[in-house]
Amino acid sequence: MFREWRNRLAIKSKRQADYAWAVLARILAVGLDYGWLDANPCERGGRLYRGSRRDKIWTLDDELAFVEKAPRHLHLP
């Protein structure tokens, strides 16, 4: 039931689906701690989103091009 819900969310955004799953898992964990639930069905859901920002890292050429064209007050940051 919960996995189907997460999979429907993942159609639009895997990252958002993982976040919603984590929030639901935490809520159910509190219910488990208080004894309101016998189990947490979201305890071991895993992740759908595997992101990398490697393509966002600037090369030396990118940095040099930026320094060449950017205003001086932006060089240090």
MOPAC internal coordinates of N, CA, C and O (Angstrom, degrees):
PM7 1SCF
backbone

  N    0.0000 0     0.00 0     0.00 0    0    0    0
  C    1.4425 1     0.00 0     0.00 0    1    0    0
  C    1.5339 1   110.27 1     0.00 0    2    1    0
  O    1.2310 1   119.96 1   126.50 1    3    2    1
  N    1.3498 1   117.69 1   -53.50 1    3    2    1
  C    1.4575 1   120.52 1  -178.30 1    5    3    2
  C    1.5244 1   111.65 1   -69.73 1    6    5    3
  O    1.2310 1   120.44 1   143.18 1    7    6    5
  N    1.3278 1   116.77 1   -36.82 1    7    6    5
  C    1.4641 1   119.52 1   179.61 1    9    7    6
  C    1.5318 1   110.90 1   -65.30 1   10    9    7
  O    1.2310 1   120.29 1   143.05 1   11   10    9
  N    1.3282 1   117.05 1   -36.95 1   11   10    9
  C    1.4637 1   120.42 1   176.97 1   13   11   10
  C    1.5260 1   110.32 1   -62.83 1   14   13   11
  O    1.2310 1   121.01 1   138.94 1   15   14   13
  N    1.3400 1   115.67 1   -41.06 1   15   14   13
  C    1.4630 1   121.07 1   178.04 1   17   15   14
  C    1.5270 1   110.08 1   -61.69 1   18   17   15
  O    1.2310 1   120.73 1   133.36 1   19   18   17
  N    1.3371 1   116.22 1   -46.64 1   19   18   17
  C    1.4654 1   119.76 1   179.67 1   21   19   18
  C    1.5233 1   111.09 1   -64.11 1   22   21   19
  O    1.2310 1   119.94 1   140.19 1   23   22   21
  N    1.3118 1   117.71 1   -39.81 1   23   22   21
  C    1.4606 1   120.82 1   179.72 1   25   23   22
  C    1.5190 1   111.89 1   -64.96 1   26   25   23
  O    1.2310 1   120.26 1   145.32 1   27   26   25
  N    1.3290 1   117.10 1   -34.68 1   27   26   25
  C    1.4683 1   119.90 1   175.40 1   29   27   26
  C    1.5280 1   110.22 1   -66.44 1   30   29   27
  O    1.2310 1   120.46 1   139.51 1   31   30   29
  N    1.3424 1   116.73 1   -40.49 1   31   30   29
  C    1.4675 1   119.79 1   176.86 1   33   31   30
  C    1.5301 1   111.04 1   -64.52 1   34   33   31
  O    1.2310 1   120.68 1   144.62 1   35   34   33
  N    1.3256 1   116.31 1   -35.38 1   35   34   33
  C    1.4697 1   121.37 1  -176.34 1   37   35   34
  C    1.5172 1   112.79 1   -67.52 1   38   37   35
  O    1.2310 1   119.93 1   160.79 1   39   38   37
  N    1.3156 1   117.74 1   -19.21 1   39   38   37
  C    1.4635 1   120.35 1   177.95 1   41   39   38
  C    1.5314 1   109.15 1   -60.36 1   42   41   39
  O    1.2310 1   120.92 1   140.40 1   43   42   41
  N    1.3216 1   115.85 1   -39.60 1   43   42   41
  C    1.4651 1   120.64 1   179.74 1   45   43   42
  C    1.5276 1   111.31 1   -84.36 1   46   45   43
  O    1.2310 1   120.24 1   135.65 1   47   46   45
  N    1.3500 1   117.14 1   -44.35 1   47   46   45
  C    1.4674 1   120.67 1  -176.54 1   49   47   46
  C    1.5269 1   110.20 1  -157.36 1   50   49   47
  O    1.2310 1   120.55 1   -66.24 1   51   50   49
  N    1.3173 1   116.56 1   113.76 1   51   50   49
  C    1.4669 1   120.34 1   178.48 1   53   51   50
  C    1.5206 1   110.95 1   -64.79 1   54   53   51
  O    1.2310 1   120.60 1   141.68 1   55   54   53
  N    1.3054 1   116.46 1   -38.32 1   55   54   53
  C    1.4620 1   120.25 1  -179.37 1   57   55   54
  C    1.5271 1   110.93 1   -64.74 1   58   57   55
  O    1.2310 1   120.41 1   136.44 1   59   58   57
  N    1.3134 1   116.82 1   -43.56 1   59   58   57
  C    1.4603 1   121.19 1   178.63 1   61   59   58
  C    1.5239 1   110.75 1   -66.08 1   62   61   59
  O    1.2310 1   120.38 1   142.80 1   63   62   61
  N    1.3241 1   116.87 1   -37.20 1   63   62   61
  C    1.4648 1   120.63 1   177.60 1   65   63   62
  C    1.5242 1   110.48 1   -63.53 1   66   65   63
  O    1.2310 1   119.93 1   138.85 1   67   66   65
  N    1.3230 1   117.74 1   -41.15 1   67   66   65
  C    1.4667 1   121.24 1   177.35 1   69   67   66
  C    1.5200 1   110.98 1   -63.15 1   70   69   67
  O    1.2310 1   120.59 1   139.03 1   71   70   69
  N    1.3293 1   116.49 1   -40.97 1   71   70   69
  C    1.4603 1   120.32 1   179.67 1   73   71   70
  C    1.5370 1   110.50 1   -64.21 1   74   73   71
  O    1.2310 1   120.32 1   132.84 1   75   74   73
  N    1.3180 1   117.00 1   -47.16 1   75   74   73
  C    1.4675 1   121.05 1   179.36 1   77   75   74
  C    1.5200 1   110.34 1   -60.56 1   78   77   75
  O    1.2310 1   120.19 1   139.60 1   79   78   77
  N    1.3274 1   117.24 1   -40.40 1   79   78   77
  C    1.4704 1   122.46 1   178.72 1   81   79   78
  C    1.5294 1   110.44 1   -62.21 1   82   81   79
  O    1.2310 1   120.75 1   136.32 1   83   82   81
  N    1.3324 1   116.17 1   -43.68 1   83   82   81
  C    1.4637 1   120.62 1  -179.15 1   85   83   82
  C    1.5330 1   110.99 1   -63.82 1   86   85   83
  O    1.2310 1   120.66 1   139.38 1   87   86   85
  N    1.3334 1   116.35 1   -40.62 1   87   86   85
  C    1.4707 1   120.10 1   178.45 1   89   87   86
  C    1.5217 1   110.22 1   -64.93 1   90   89   87
  O    1.2310 1   120.32 1   133.96 1   91   90   89
  N    1.3197 1   116.99 1   -46.04 1   91   90   89
  C    1.4619 1   120.28 1   178.58 1   93   91   90
  C    1.5287 1   110.88 1   -61.77 1   94   93   91
  O    1.2310 1   120.20 1   138.05 1   95   94   93
  N    1.3223 1   117.22 1   -41.95 1   95   94   93
  C    1.4654 1   121.03 1   179.11 1   97   95   94
  C    1.5232 1   110.76 1   -60.98 1   98   97   95
  O    1.2310 1   120.57 1   140.35 1   99   98   97
  N    1.3244 1   116.51 1   -39.65 1   99   98   97
  C    1.4689 1   120.03 1   179.49 1  101   99   98
  C    1.5178 1   111.31 1   -67.29 1  102  101   99
  O    1.2310 1   120.57 1   137.60 1  103  102  101
  N    1.3271 1   116.52 1   -42.40 1  103  102  101
  C    1.4715 1   120.60 1   178.10 1  105  103  102
  C    1.5300 1   110.02 1   -60.43 1  106  105  103
  O    1.2310 1   120.93 1   133.91 1  107  106  105
  N    1.3193 1   115.83 1   -46.09 1  107  106  105
  C    1.4651 1   119.36 1   179.70 1  109  107  106
  C    1.5192 1   111.79 1   -66.83 1  110  109  107
  O    1.2310 1   120.01 1   149.73 1  111  110  109
  N    1.3343 1   117.59 1   -30.27 1  111  110  109
  C    1.4648 1   120.95 1   177.42 1  113  111  110
  C    1.5309 1   110.80 1   -64.91 1  114  113  111
  O    1.2310 1   120.81 1   142.33 1  115  114  113
  N    1.3284 1   116.07 1   -37.67 1  115  114  113
  C    1.4624 1   119.53 1   176.82 1  117  115  114
  C    1.5237 1   109.68 1   -64.67 1  118  117  115
  O    1.2310 1   120.43 1   136.35 1  119  118  117
  N    1.3271 1   116.78 1   -43.65 1  119  118  117
  C    1.4642 1   120.55 1   176.82 1  121  119  118
  C    1.5229 1   111.59 1   -60.08 1  122  121  119
  O    1.2310 1   120.53 1   142.38 1  123  122  121
  N    1.3046 1   116.59 1   -37.62 1  123  122  121
  C    1.4657 1   121.77 1   177.44 1  125  123  122
  C    1.5234 1   110.29 1   -66.39 1  126  125  123
  O    1.2310 1   120.36 1   136.19 1  127  126  125
  N    1.3392 1   116.92 1   -43.81 1  127  126  125
  C    1.4649 1   121.44 1   178.89 1  129  127  126
  C    1.5264 1   112.27 1   -61.07 1  130  129  127
  O    1.2310 1   120.53 1   142.19 1  131  130  129
  N    1.3163 1   116.58 1   -37.81 1  131  130  129
  C    1.4612 1   120.82 1   180.00 1  133  131  130
  C    1.5294 1   112.67 1   -81.19 1  134  133  131
  O    1.2310 1   119.96 1   174.15 1  135  134  133
  N    1.3060 1   117.68 1    -5.85 1  135  134  133
  C    1.4519 1   121.05 1   179.43 1  137  135  134
  C    1.5144 1   113.67 1    83.72 1  138  137  135
  O    1.2310 1   120.30 1  -167.71 1  139  138  137
  N    1.3226 1   117.03 1    12.29 1  139  138  137
  C    1.4602 1   120.75 1   179.63 1  141  139  138
  C    1.5217 1   111.83 1   -79.26 1  142  141  139
  O    1.2310 1   120.71 1   159.54 1  143  142  141
  N    1.3310 1   116.24 1   -20.46 1  143  142  141
  C    1.4706 1   122.12 1  -179.16 1  145  143  142
  C    1.5229 1   109.37 1  -126.06 1  146  145  143
  O    1.2310 1   121.17 1   -25.32 1  147  146  145
  N    1.3179 1   115.38 1   154.68 1  147  146  145
  C    1.4634 1   120.67 1   176.40 1  149  147  146
  C    1.5263 1   111.60 1   -91.28 1  150  149  147
  O    1.2310 1   120.64 1   155.98 1  151  150  149
  N    1.3261 1   116.38 1   -24.02 1  151  150  149
  C    1.4638 1   120.25 1  -178.10 1  153  151  150
  C    1.5249 1   109.18 1  -155.46 1  154  153  151
  O    1.2310 1   121.33 1   -19.79 1  155  154  153
  N    1.3219 1   115.06 1   160.21 1  155  154  153
  C    1.4649 1   121.46 1   175.82 1  157  155  154
  C    1.5269 1   107.48 1  -112.02 1  158  157  155
  O    1.2310 1   119.98 1   -76.64 1  159  158  157
  N    1.3215 1   117.65 1   103.36 1  159  158  157
  C    1.4629 1   119.91 1  -177.43 1  161  159  158
  C    1.5277 1   113.78 1   -68.28 1  162  161  159
  O    1.2310 1   120.05 1   168.73 1  163  162  161
  N    1.3125 1   117.51 1   -11.27 1  163  162  161
  C    1.4714 1   121.11 1   179.76 1  165  163  162
  C    1.5267 1   112.40 1  -101.22 1  166  165  163
  O    1.2310 1   120.53 1  -170.62 1  167  166  165
  N    1.3195 1   116.59 1     9.38 1  167  166  165
  C    1.4510 1   120.23 1  -173.35 1  169  167  166
  C    1.5303 1   113.39 1   -61.72 1  170  169  167
  O    1.2310 1   119.83 1   140.65 1  171  170  169
  N    1.3083 1   117.93 1   -39.35 1  171  170  169
  C    1.4604 1   121.18 1  -176.77 1  173  171  170
  C    1.5329 1   110.86 1  -125.94 1  174  173  171
  O    1.2310 1   121.28 1  -116.30 1  175  174  173
  N    1.3018 1   115.15 1    63.70 1  175  174  173
  C    1.4552 1   119.47 1  -176.52 1  177  175  174
  C    1.5151 1   115.15 1   -84.30 1  178  177  175
  O    1.2310 1   120.79 1   155.46 1  179  178  177
  N    1.3250 1   116.10 1   -24.54 1  179  178  177
  C    1.4563 1   118.67 1  -176.01 1  181  179  178
  C    1.5134 1   111.31 1    75.04 1  182  181  179
  O    1.2310 1   120.80 1     1.50 1  183  182  181
  N    1.3006 1   116.07 1  -178.50 1  183  182  181
  C    1.4587 1   121.76 1  -178.75 1  185  183  182
  C    1.5215 1   110.51 1  -116.21 1  186  185  183
  O    1.2310 1   121.40 1   -32.49 1  187  186  185
  N    1.3070 1   114.93 1   147.51 1  187  186  185
  C    1.4572 1   121.39 1   175.67 1  189  187  186
  C    1.5267 1   110.94 1   -98.88 1  190  189  187
  O    1.2310 1   121.15 1   147.63 1  191  190  189
  N    1.3335 1   115.41 1   -32.37 1  191  190  189
  C    1.4650 1   121.18 1  -173.97 1  193  191  190
  C    1.5213 1   110.03 1   -92.59 1  194  193  191
  O    1.2310 1   120.69 1   -52.22 1  195  194  193
  N    1.2838 1   116.28 1   127.78 1  195  194  193
  C    1.4642 1   123.02 1   174.43 1  197  195  194
  C    1.5172 1   107.20 1  -125.24 1  198  197  195
  O    1.2310 1   120.85 1   -82.32 1  199  198  197
  N    1.3090 1   115.99 1    97.68 1  199  198  197
  C    1.4526 1   119.43 1  -174.99 1  201  199  198
  C    1.5148 1   112.51 1  -106.49 1  202  201  199
  O    1.2310 1   121.70 1   -27.33 1  203  202  201
  N    1.2736 1   114.36 1   152.67 1  203  202  201
  C    1.4494 1   122.00 1   174.92 1  205  203  202
  C    1.5221 1   107.18 1  -140.23 1  206  205  203
  O    1.2310 1   120.93 1   -38.65 1  207  206  205
  N    1.2948 1   115.82 1   141.35 1  207  206  205
  C    1.4642 1   119.78 1   178.64 1  209  207  206
  C    1.5220 1   110.31 1  -109.65 1  210  209  207
  O    1.2310 1   120.43 1  -156.01 1  211  210  209
  N    1.3087 1   116.78 1    23.99 1  211  210  209
  C    1.4597 1   120.84 1  -179.96 1  213  211  210
  C    1.5162 1   112.51 1   -57.36 1  214  213  211
  O    1.2310 1   120.81 1   145.60 1  215  214  213
  N    1.3143 1   116.06 1   -34.40 1  215  214  213
  C    1.4620 1   119.39 1  -179.53 1  217  215  214
  C    1.5268 1   112.29 1   -72.09 1  218  217  215
  O    1.2310 1   119.86 1   170.96 1  219  218  217
  N    1.3301 1   117.87 1    -9.04 1  219  218  217
  C    1.4599 1   122.39 1  -179.62 1  221  219  218
  C    1.5296 1   112.60 1   -93.73 1  222  221  219
  O    1.2310 1   119.81 1   170.25 1  223  222  221
  N    1.3223 1   117.97 1    -9.75 1  223  222  221
  C    1.4586 1   121.70 1  -178.70 1  225  223  222
  C    1.5228 1   109.28 1   -76.72 1  226  225  223
  O    1.2310 1   121.34 1   -50.54 1  227  226  225
  N    1.3141 1   115.03 1   129.46 1  227  226  225
  C    1.4533 1   120.01 1  -178.53 1  229  227  226
  C    1.5209 1   111.15 1   -77.71 1  230  229  227
  O    1.2310 1   120.86 1   -39.23 1  231  230  229
  N    1.2986 1   115.97 1   140.77 1  231  230  229
  C    1.4586 1   121.68 1   172.93 1  233  231  230
  C    1.5286 1   107.98 1   -84.20 1  234  233  231
  O    1.2310 1   120.79 1    -8.68 1  235  234  233
  N    1.3180 1   116.10 1   171.32 1  235  234  233
  C    1.4658 1   120.05 1   176.90 1  237  235  234
  C    1.5298 1   110.35 1   -60.42 1  238  237  235
  O    1.2310 1   120.13 1   140.82 1  239  238  237
  N    1.3220 1   117.36 1   -39.18 1  239  238  237
  C    1.4718 1   121.12 1   177.65 1  241  239  238
  C    1.5297 1   111.64 1   -62.27 1  242  241  239
  O    1.2310 1   120.64 1   140.24 1  243  242  241
  N    1.3370 1   116.38 1   -39.76 1  243  242  241
  C    1.4673 1   120.30 1   177.15 1  245  243  242
  C    1.5264 1   110.55 1   -61.82 1  246  245  243
  O    1.2310 1   120.68 1   135.33 1  247  246  245
  N    1.3350 1   116.30 1   -44.67 1  247  246  245
  C    1.4580 1   120.47 1  -179.53 1  249  247  246
  C    1.5278 1   111.33 1   -63.34 1  250  249  247
  O    1.2310 1   120.86 1   135.80 1  251  250  249
  N    1.3118 1   115.97 1   -44.20 1  251  250  249
  C    1.4645 1   119.92 1  -179.41 1  253  251  250
  C    1.5318 1   111.26 1   -63.61 1  254  253  251
  O    1.2310 1   120.58 1   139.46 1  255  254  253
  N    1.3250 1   116.49 1   -40.54 1  255  254  253
  C    1.4669 1   120.71 1   178.30 1  257  255  254
  C    1.5286 1   110.65 1   -64.42 1  258  257  255
  O    1.2310 1   120.63 1   141.80 1  259  258  257
  N    1.3279 1   116.40 1   -38.20 1  259  258  257
  C    1.4633 1   120.27 1   178.59 1  261  259  258
  C    1.5246 1   110.90 1   -64.98 1  262  261  259
  O    1.2310 1   120.70 1   130.24 1  263  262  261
  N    1.3347 1   116.26 1   -49.76 1  263  262  261
  C    1.4613 1   120.56 1  -178.71 1  265  263  262
  C    1.5284 1   111.35 1   -61.27 1  266  265  263
  O    1.2310 1   120.99 1   145.63 1  267  266  265
  N    1.3023 1   115.71 1   -34.37 1  267  266  265
  C    1.4590 1   120.28 1   179.78 1  269  267  266
  C    1.5276 1   112.14 1   -65.81 1  270  269  267
  O    1.2310 1   120.15 1   143.12 1  271  270  269
  N    1.3310 1   117.32 1   -36.88 1  271  270  269
  C    1.4650 1   120.81 1  -172.73 1  273  271  270
  C    1.5242 1   114.64 1  -106.29 1  274  273  271
  O    1.2310 1   119.62 1   159.70 1  275  274  273
  N    1.3194 1   118.33 1   -20.30 1  275  274  273
  C    1.4670 1   121.16 1  -175.67 1  277  275  274
  C    1.5320 1   111.12 1   -78.91 1  278  277  275
  O    1.2310 1   120.38 1   -26.67 1  279  278  277
  N    1.3246 1   116.89 1   153.33 1  279  278  277
  C    1.4577 1   120.34 1   174.73 1  281  279  278
  C    1.5378 1   110.85 1   -61.44 1  282  281  279
  O    1.2310 1   120.51 1   -28.71 1  283  282  281
  N    1.2979 1   116.64 1   151.29 1  283  282  281
  C    1.4662 1   122.01 1  -174.37 1  285  283  282
  C    1.5306 1   112.66 1   -57.07 1  286  285  283
  O    1.2310 1   119.94 1   142.72 1  287  286  285
  N    1.3215 1   117.72 1   -37.28 1  287  286  285
  C    1.4697 1   119.59 1  -177.19 1  289  287  286
  C    1.5332 1   112.44 1   -67.57 1  290  289  287
  O    1.2310 1   119.18 1   169.21 1  291  290  289
  N    1.3202 1   119.16 1   -10.79 1  291  290  289
  C    1.4574 1   122.11 1   177.72 1  293  291  290
  C    1.5242 1   113.03 1   -99.52 1  294  293  291
  O    1.2310 1   119.75 1   177.05 1  295  294  293
  N    1.3096 1   118.09 1    -2.95 1  295  294  293
  C    1.4534 1   120.55 1  -177.15 1  297  295  294
  C    1.5190 1   113.18 1   -65.60 1  298  297  295
  O    1.2310 1   119.58 1   134.85 1  299  298  297
  N    1.3178 1   118.40 1   -45.15 1  299  298  297
  C    1.4615 1   120.93 1  -176.96 1  301  299  298
  C    1.5350 1   112.86 1   -65.76 1  302  301  299
  O    1.2310 1   119.29 1   131.43 1  303  302  301
  N    1.3294 1   118.96 1   -48.57 1  303  302  301
  C    1.4675 1   117.84 1   179.74 1  305  303  302
  C    1.5057 1   110.84 1   -60.92 1  306  305  303
  O    1.2310 1   120.10 1   180.00 1  307  306  305

